[in-house]
């Protein structure tokens, strides 16, 4: 029996390569055609309608035994419409009811309240508008992945320092769009204050990688990250309680939990939890000798490498370095930044045995 991968971004591409090299019959199914569609591995199918995607999954359940959710929109499609797939497939990550919790940021925050994890204060947008002022800088982002097109709001995040800018935005979007957004305090900090905790867990095993996103591309995605070991404050108050909580709810598979360290107080604030392989999946895979086990929460402690991971999304990071240079005007920093790219020991998308996806980035 084979495996289905849902999604077609870099993380789906990485999982596709892993499973094919394990000898599995793999089909990649996605709501849109991203970089993984250029891989030479696996069969691929784009189904643009979420309900049709779920219908297709039902119809081919006799050919495949497992599903690996690797895309945000595809995850939302399963959460919204795919309950009937649970008895048909072994779906990772699992269980689906906990995946549903993590599919929205507000319910994620509520879940982690049990272990006193801090997160930015949220505001109801109409009340904020009626008050006539902002309590401080406000960040606006999507509370969940949206499966339908919104014509009045096309962005990842927005930050408002002035009420007049917030007021203009509030008036420009529909009530429906507002219902999908979350408004919260902006946590100040430089690029390296963005922290990714990647976990692969099951009842008996825990694998992890903790990285700082040292450079971020213009579209908001990390382009260069370095592994670091947390201090006792993070380990005792955040890392260990999260592990115990996930085990309590029998979570199996991959999850990325993102934090931002406030540059004024040093407090770690929870930003979101992505219950699936994410953009830094290739970095986590470089930390373990048998990365395919990470998909199933089966990676063992003895398989963890001592190498300190330095990860780069090569083309995206070259662009990031150029943008930083236009701001700093420092050739010394520009040279140092570029040197770090080529000293990285983990890369995204690039694979000598499957080069087309890498070069198709240039075409795009």
Secondary structure as UniProt FT lines:
FT   STRAND          2..6
FT   HELIX           10..21
FT   TURN            22..23
FT   STRAND          26..30
FT   HELIX           35..38
FT   STRAND          43..46
FT   HELIX           50..59
FT   TURN            60..63
FT   STRAND          64..69
FT   HELIX           72..81
FT   HELIX           83..85
FT   TURN            86..88
FT   STRAND          90..92
FT   HELIX           96..102
FT   HELIX           105..112
FT   HELIX           113..115
FT   STRAND          122..123
FT   HELIX           125..131
FT   STRAND          138..142
FT   TURN            151..152
FT   STRAND          157..160
FT   HELIX           163..172
FT   HELIX           175..179
FT   STRAND          181..185
FT   HELIX           191..193
FT   STRAND          194..201
FT   STRAND          206..216
FT   TURN            218..219
FT   STRAND          222..227
FT   HELIX           232..234
FT   HELIX           235..239
FT   HELIX           240..248
FT   TURN            249..250
FT   STRAND          252..261
FT   TURN            263..265
FT   STRAND          268..274
FT   TURN            279..280
FT   HELIX           281..286
FT   TURN            289..290
FT   HELIX           291..296
FT   HELIX           301..303
FT   STRAND          310..312
FT   HELIX           314..328
FT   HELIX           331..342
FT   STRAND          346..347
FT   TURN            352..353
FT   HELIX           356..363
//
